[in-house]
């Protein structure tokens, strides 16, 4: 639309109004487009394309509304003003349902609302397992405007601030001051709770709108994340200075995405030190002891982790990309969506090994991918030894409920059985049995 009109629409333009019973049906929705729906009244989303762990689906979960992606041809089949039911749990879309179906799903809606009401009573309850293990449940955010959701569920902090969303839907990049103010707002609001800020993770399904940005031939494997930052040191230094300055107002942790090797990590650490020196020359305050960590989301990082750990303070496992790169399956491609499985034995083995190796080195370890918010996998991750989870704020209370009913010690034996299984059906059965146990 912008190209056809020959001009750029003002970034301050008034957004389109939506009714709170309206369902948006589209061929595809980019993560940048999803940002426009934050704080807007929409009942749900349906798309022809996408994957359940694509960033579009992740943002939809953050909005707390049902969504079904990869329907194939919903956009061409569903007509304006038709009555539609979205079953986001089972991935089902029903068009023009009869009264029997309507009654059934309205009953499910009431059950869900009652369950949510009961979950709200857990807001101030510590996340303590049945055998007395304290578990940290943190939230993932895209923008400072997400803070209301974080405080509403009393999360233990922000385990992942996806800073790249500050760079989307605009033709010019945010300068140091704009980024600093955004980071500072989050840090000050949540202080003394920690805020983990991930540096620019651009690429894949999150592209810039600037004139000089070129979409890689293979976005998932191209110049993305820390690779892009290292290729544009001025941009990287600007962001690093903004994050460091915000660290003067609370507990900030700096997270580097898509690290694949020691040399790459050392390059990033050199630029972090350069940003520190620039702030010292300006006499601007920052936390001199800010913790620096890496995302383990590439198999190479998991395999050489013992060589990376001495250089960093903590690790955060990005299960979405780790699954994608381990299985060579594009997480946003519906054609191969059936091959994307976070409980594949290779993926589970890498996750368990990363947790174990990091803990032996006495470094912090968390999971910030979609697995952290999946209640079906909470007990399994507890059995792996995980104590720090980070997820969409809307998922925090559901995971807390599962933690309160779990025994970490008893989950370990079942988790070991899962790691010793190599067929998907067997793994699914073992996880199901683990969740059905009453500890």
C-alpha positions as CSV (number, residue, x, y, z in Angstrom):
1,X,0.0,0.0,0.0
2,X,2.8,2.4,0.8
3,X,4.6,1.6,-2.4
4,X,1.4,2.1,-4.5
5,X,0.7,5.5,-2.8
6,X,4.2,6.6,-3.5
7,X,4.8,7.8,0.1
8,X,5.4,6.6,3.6
9,X,2.5,6.6,6.0
10,X,3.2,8.5,9.2
11,X,4.3,6.2,12.0
12,X,2.0,8.1,14.2
13,X,-1.1,7.5,12.0
14,X,-4.2,6.4,13.9
15,X,-4.6,2.6,13.7
16,X,-7.7,1.0,12.4
17,X,-10.3,0.2,15.0
18,X,-11.4,-3.4,15.6
19,X,-14.4,-4.8,17.3
20,X,-13.7,-7.1,20.3
21,X,-15.6,-10.0,18.6
22,X,-13.7,-9.7,15.3
23,X,-11.4,-12.4,14.0
24,X,-8.7,-11.5,11.5
25,X,-8.2,-13.9,8.6
26,X,-5.1,-13.4,6.5
27,X,-2.9,-15.2,4.0
28,X,0.0,-14.3,6.3
29,X,0.8,-11.9,9.1
30,X,4.4,-10.8,9.7
31,X,5.8,-10.2,13.2
32,X,6.0,-6.5,12.3
33,X,2.2,-6.5,11.4
34,X,1.4,-8.3,14.7
35,X,2.8,-5.3,16.6
36,X,0.0,-3.2,15.3
37,X,-2.5,-5.4,17.1
38,X,-1.0,-5.0,20.6
39,X,-3.5,-3.3,22.9
40,X,-6.2,-3.6,20.2
41,X,-9.6,-5.4,20.5
42,X,-9.4,-8.6,18.4
43,X,-10.9,-12.0,19.2
44,X,-8.3,-14.1,17.3
45,X,-6.2,-14.7,14.2
46,X,-6.2,-17.2,11.4
47,X,-3.5,-17.4,8.7
48,X,-2.9,-19.6,5.6
49,X,0.8,-19.7,6.2
50,X,3.2,-19.8,9.2
51,X,4.2,-22.2,11.9
52,X,3.2,-22.7,15.6
53,X,6.6,-21.4,16.7
54,X,7.0,-18.6,14.2
55,X,7.4,-15.2,15.7
56,X,3.9,-14.3,14.5
57,X,2.4,-17.1,16.5
58,X,4.6,-16.2,19.5
59,X,3.3,-12.6,19.5
60,X,-0.3,-13.9,19.2
61,X,0.2,-16.0,22.3
62,X,1.6,-12.9,24.0
63,X,-1.6,-11.1,23.2
64,X,-3.5,-13.9,25.0
65,X,-5.9,-14.5,22.1
66,X,-6.5,-17.8,20.2
67,X,-4.8,-18.2,16.8
68,X,-4.6,-21.0,14.2
69,X,-1.8,-20.8,11.6
70,X,-1.0,-22.9,8.5
71,X,-4.6,-23.5,7.5
72,X,-3.7,-23.5,3.8
73,X,-6.6,-21.7,2.3
74,X,-8.7,-20.1,5.1
75,X,-8.3,-16.7,3.5
76,X,-10.0,-17.8,0.3
77,X,-12.7,-19.9,1.9
78,X,-13.9,-17.7,4.9
79,X,-16.2,-14.8,3.9
80,X,-16.7,-11.5,5.6
81,X,-19.3,-11.6,8.5
82,X,-19.3,-15.4,8.7
83,X,-19.4,-16.8,12.2
84,X,-16.1,-18.6,13.1
85,X,-14.8,-20.6,16.0
86,X,-11.1,-20.7,16.6
87,X,-9.9,-23.6,18.7
88,X,-6.3,-22.5,19.3
89,X,-5.5,-25.5,21.6
90,X,-6.3,-28.1,19.0
91,X,-5.5,-26.0,15.9
92,X,-9.1,-26.2,14.6
93,X,-11.2,-23.6,12.7
94,X,-15.0,-24.1,12.4
95,X,-16.9,-21.9,10.0
96,X,-20.6,-21.3,10.4
97,X,-21.0,-23.9,13.2
98,X,-24.5,-25.2,14.1
99,X,-26.1,-24.6,17.5
100,X,-24.8,-27.9,19.0
101,X,-21.2,-26.9,18.2
102,X,-21.7,-23.4,19.4
103,X,-23.1,-24.7,22.7
104,X,-20.2,-27.0,23.1
105,X,-17.6,-24.3,22.6
106,X,-19.4,-21.8,24.7
107,X,-19.2,-24.4,27.5
108,X,-15.5,-24.7,26.9
109,X,-15.1,-21.0,27.0
110,X,-16.8,-20.8,30.4
111,X,-14.6,-23.6,31.7
112,X,-11.5,-21.8,30.4
113,X,-12.6,-18.5,32.1
114,X,-13.3,-20.3,35.4
115,X,-9.8,-21.9,35.2
116,X,-8.2,-18.5,34.5
117,X,-10.0,-17.1,37.5
118,X,-8.5,-19.8,39.6
119,X,-5.1,-19.2,38.1
120,X,-5.3,-15.5,39.1
121,X,-5.3,-16.6,42.8
122,X,-1.7,-17.8,42.2
123,X,-0.3,-14.4,41.4
124,X,1.3,-13.9,44.8
125,X,2.1,-17.6,45.4
126,X,5.8,-18.5,45.2
127,X,6.6,-21.0,42.4
128,X,7.7,-23.8,44.8
129,X,7.7,-27.4,43.8
130,X,6.2,-30.1,46.0
131,X,9.7,-31.1,47.2
132,X,10.6,-27.5,48.1
133,X,12.5,-26.3,45.0
134,X,12.2,-22.6,44.1
135,X,11.6,-22.1,40.4
136,X,11.9,-18.7,38.7
137,X,9.2,-17.9,36.2
138,X,10.1,-14.9,34.0
139,X,8.3,-13.2,31.1
140,X,9.3,-12.6,27.4
141,X,8.4,-9.2,26.0
142,X,8.7,-7.3,22.7
143,X,8.0,-3.7,23.8
144,X,7.8,-1.6,27.0
145,X,4.1,-1.6,26.5
146,X,4.1,-5.3,27.5
147,X,5.0,-4.4,31.1
148,X,1.4,-4.4,32.3
149,X,1.1,-8.1,31.5
150,X,4.4,-8.9,33.3
151,X,3.4,-7.1,36.5
152,X,-0.2,-8.5,36.3
153,X,1.1,-12.1,36.7
154,X,3.9,-11.0,39.1
155,X,6.7,-12.6,37.0
156,X,10.1,-12.9,38.4
157,X,11.5,-10.5,35.9
158,X,12.0,-10.4,32.1
159,X,14.0,-13.4,30.8
160,X,13.9,-12.2,27.2
161,X,13.4,-8.6,25.9
162,X,13.3,-9.1,22.1
163,X,14.9,-5.7,21.3
164,X,14.5,-6.1,17.6
165,X,10.8,-5.2,17.8
166,X,11.9,-1.6,18.6
167,X,13.4,-1.6,15.1
168,X,10.4,-2.9,13.1
169,X,7.6,-0.9,11.3
170,X,9.9,2.1,10.7
171,X,12.0,3.5,7.9
172,X,14.7,4.8,10.2
173,X,16.6,3.0,13.0
174,X,16.0,4.1,16.6
175,X,19.0,6.1,17.9
176,X,20.8,5.5,21.2
177,X,18.6,7.9,23.2
178,X,15.4,6.3,22.0
179,X,16.6,2.8,22.8
180,X,18.0,3.9,26.1
181,X,14.7,5.4,27.2
182,X,12.8,2.2,26.2
183,X,15.2,-0.1,28.1
184,X,15.3,2.2,31.1
185,X,11.6,2.2,31.4
186,X,11.4,-1.6,31.6
187,X,14.4,-1.8,34.0
188,X,13.0,0.9,36.3
189,X,9.5,-0.5,36.3
190,X,10.6,-4.0,37.3
191,X,13.6,-3.1,39.6
192,X,14.9,-4.9,41.6
193,X,13.9,-7.9,39.4
194,X,16.3,-8.7,36.5
195,X,15.7,-7.7,32.9
196,X,17.6,-9.7,30.2
197,X,17.9,-7.7,27.0
198,X,18.7,-9.6,23.8
199,X,20.7,-7.6,21.2
200,X,19.2,-7.1,17.8
201,X,18.0,-10.5,16.4
202,X,17.0,-9.3,13.0
203,X,16.5,-11.7,10.1
204,X,14.5,-14.8,9.3
205,X,10.9,-13.6,9.5
206,X,11.8,-10.2,11.1
207,X,13.3,-7.9,8.5
208,X,14.0,-4.2,8.7
209,X,12.2,-1.6,6.6
210,X,15.2,0.6,6.0
211,X,16.3,1.3,2.4
212,X,19.7,-0.3,2.8
213,X,18.4,-3.6,4.3
214,X,18.6,-6.5,2.0
215,X,16.7,-9.7,2.7
216,X,19.2,-12.6,2.6
217,X,18.8,-15.4,0.0
218,X,18.1,-17.8,2.9
219,X,16.8,-15.5,5.8
220,X,17.1,-18.2,8.4
221,X,20.7,-19.0,7.5
222,X,21.9,-15.7,6.3
223,X,23.1,-12.4,7.8
224,X,20.9,-12.4,10.9
225,X,21.1,-11.8,14.7
226,X,24.7,-11.3,16.0
227,X,26.0,-11.9,12.5
228,X,24.2,-8.7,11.4
229,X,25.3,-6.8,14.4
230,X,29.0,-7.7,13.9
231,X,28.7,-6.7,10.2
232,X,27.3,-3.3,11.3
233,X,29.5,-2.4,14.3
234,X,28.2,1.2,14.5
235,X,24.6,0.0,14.9
236,X,25.8,-2.6,17.4
237,X,27.8,-0.1,19.5
238,X,24.8,2.2,19.5
239,X,22.6,-0.5,21.0
240,X,25.2,-1.7,23.4
241,X,25.7,1.8,24.8
242,X,21.9,2.2,25.3
243,X,21.7,-1.2,27.1
244,X,24.7,-0.4,29.3
245,X,23.3,3.0,30.2
246,X,20.0,1.4,31.2
247,X,21.9,-1.0,33.5
248,X,22.6,2.0,35.9
249,X,18.9,1.8,36.9
250,X,18.5,-1.8,37.9
251,X,19.6,-5.4,37.2
252,X,20.3,-5.8,33.5
253,X,21.7,-8.9,31.7
254,X,23.0,-8.6,28.2
255,X,22.1,-11.6,25.9
256,X,23.9,-12.3,22.5
257,X,21.8,-14.3,20.0
258,X,22.9,-16.9,17.6
259,X,26.4,-17.3,18.8
260,X,28.0,-20.3,16.9
261,X,31.7,-20.2,17.9
262,X,34.4,-18.9,20.2
263,X,35.8,-16.4,17.6
264,X,32.4,-14.9,17.0
265,X,31.8,-14.5,20.8
266,X,35.2,-12.8,21.3
267,X,34.4,-10.3,18.5
268,X,31.1,-9.4,20.3
269,X,32.8,-9.2,23.7
270,X,35.4,-6.8,22.2
271,X,32.7,-4.5,21.0
272,X,31.0,-4.6,24.4
273,X,34.2,-3.5,26.0
274,X,34.5,-0.8,23.3
275,X,31.0,0.5,24.2
276,X,32.0,0.5,27.9
277,X,35.1,2.6,27.1
278,X,33.0,5.1,25.1
279,X,30.7,5.6,28.0
280,X,33.6,6.0,30.4
281,X,34.9,8.8,28.1
282,X,31.5,10.4,28.2
283,X,31.3,10.0,32.0
284,X,28.0,8.2,31.7
285,X,27.0,5.7,34.4
286,X,26.5,2.0,33.8
287,X,26.8,-1.3,35.7
288,X,30.5,-2.2,35.3
289,X,29.6,-5.8,36.4
290,X,26.7,-6.4,34.0
291,X,26.3,-10.1,33.2
292,X,26.8,-11.1,29.6
293,X,25.3,-14.3,28.2
294,X,24.6,-16.2,25.0
295,X,21.6,-17.9,23.4
296,X,22.2,-21.5,22.7
297,X,20.1,-22.0,19.7
298,X,22.6,-23.5,17.2
299,X,23.8,-27.0,17.7
300,X,27.4,-25.9,17.3
301,X,27.1,-23.7,20.4
302,X,25.7,-26.6,22.4
303,X,28.4,-28.9,21.2
304,X,31.3,-26.6,22.1
305,X,29.7,-25.1,25.2
306,X,32.6,-25.9,27.5
307,X,34.8,-23.6,25.4
308,X,32.2,-20.8,25.5
309,X,31.3,-20.9,29.2
310,X,34.5,-19.4,30.6
311,X,33.8,-16.2,28.5
312,X,30.3,-15.6,29.7
313,X,28.1,-15.4,32.8
314,X,24.9,-17.2,31.8
315,X,23.2,-19.2,29.0
316,X,19.6,-19.0,27.7
317,X,18.4,-21.9,25.5
318,X,16.3,-20.7,22.5
319,X,14.4,-23.9,21.9
320,X,12.6,-22.6,18.8
321,X,15.7,-22.1,16.7
322,X,17.5,-24.9,18.3
323,X,14.8,-27.3,17.1
324,X,14.8,-25.6,13.6
325,X,18.5,-25.9,13.1
326,X,18.9,-29.3,14.6
327,X,16.2,-30.8,12.4
328,X,16.8,-28.6,9.4
329,X,13.1,-27.6,9.4
330,X,12.0,-24.0,8.8
331,X,9.8,-23.2,11.8
332,X,7.7,-20.8,9.7
333,X,7.1,-23.2,6.7
334,X,3.7,-25.0,6.9
335,X,4.9,-27.5,4.3
336,X,7.3,-29.0,6.7
337,X,5.5,-28.1,9.9
338,X,4.8,-31.8,10.7
339,X,8.6,-32.4,10.9
340,X,9.1,-29.7,13.5
341,X,9.1,-31.3,16.9
342,X,10.7,-29.9,20.1
343,X,10.5,-33.4,21.7
344,X,12.7,-35.0,19.0
345,X,15.4,-37.1,20.8
346,X,18.2,-35.0,19.3
347,X,16.7,-31.8,20.5
348,X,15.9,-33.1,24.0
349,X,19.4,-34.5,24.2
350,X,21.0,-31.1,23.3
351,X,18.8,-29.3,25.8
352,X,19.5,-31.7,28.7
353,X,23.2,-31.6,27.9
354,X,23.3,-27.8,27.8
355,X,21.5,-27.5,31.2
356,X,23.8,-30.1,32.8
357,X,27.1,-28.6,31.3
358,X,26.2,-25.1,32.3
359,X,25.2,-26.0,35.9
360,X,28.4,-27.9,36.3
361,X,30.3,-24.7,35.4
362,X,28.2,-22.9,38.0
363,X,26.8,-20.5,35.4
364,X,23.1,-19.4,35.1
365,X,20.9,-21.4,32.7
366,X,17.3,-20.7,31.5
367,X,15.0,-21.7,28.7
368,X,13.3,-18.8,26.9
369,X,11.8,-20.6,23.9
370,X,8.2,-21.8,23.5
371,X,9.0,-25.0,25.4
372,X,9.2,-22.9,28.6
373,X,5.6,-21.9,28.3
374,X,4.2,-25.3,27.3
375,X,2.7,-26.9,30.5
376,X,2.9,-30.4,28.9
377,X,6.7,-30.0,29.1
378,X,7.1,-28.3,32.5
379,X,7.7,-31.5,34.4
380,X,10.2,-32.8,31.8
381,X,12.2,-29.6,32.0
382,X,12.2,-29.7,35.8
383,X,13.4,-33.3,35.5
384,X,16.3,-32.0,33.3
385,X,17.3,-29.8,36.2
386,X,15.9,-26.5,34.8
387,X,15.1,-23.9,37.5
388,X,14.6,-20.7,35.4
389,X,11.8,-20.5,32.8
390,X,11.0,-17.5,30.6
391,X,7.8,-17.4,28.6
392,X,5.0,-15.1,27.4
393,X,3.4,-13.4,30.4
394,X,0.0,-15.0,29.6
395,X,1.6,-18.4,30.2
396,X,3.2,-17.7,33.6
397,X,0.3,-18.7,35.9
398,X,-0.4,-21.9,34.0
399,X,3.2,-23.0,34.3
400,X,3.2,-22.0,38.0
401,X,0.2,-24.2,38.6
402,X,2.1,-27.1,37.1
403,X,5.2,-26.4,39.1
404,X,3.2,-26.4,42.3
405,X,2.0,-29.9,41.5
406,X,5.4,-31.3,40.5
407,X,8.2,-33.0,42.4
408,X,11.6,-32.2,40.8
409,X,13.2,-35.2,42.4
410,X,10.6,-37.6,41.1
411,X,10.6,-36.0,37.7
412,X,14.3,-36.7,37.2
413,X,13.8,-40.5,36.8
414,X,11.1,-40.0,34.2
415,X,13.2,-37.4,32.3
416,X,16.1,-39.9,32.2
417,X,13.7,-42.5,30.6
418,X,12.6,-39.9,28.0
419,X,16.3,-39.2,27.1
420,X,16.9,-42.9,26.6
421,X,14.0,-43.2,24.1
422,X,14.6,-42.6,20.4
423,X,11.1,-43.1,18.8
424,X,8.7,-40.2,18.8
425,X,5.7,-42.4,19.9
426,X,7.6,-43.8,22.8
427,X,8.8,-40.3,23.9
428,X,5.2,-38.9,23.6
429,X,3.9,-41.8,25.8
430,X,6.6,-41.3,28.5
431,X,5.8,-37.5,28.6
432,X,2.1,-38.2,28.8
433,X,2.6,-40.7,31.7
434,X,4.9,-38.2,33.5
435,X,2.1,-35.6,33.3
436,X,-0.5,-38.0,34.5
437,X,1.3,-38.9,37.7
438,X,0.2,-37.6,41.0
439,X,3.3,-36.8,43.0
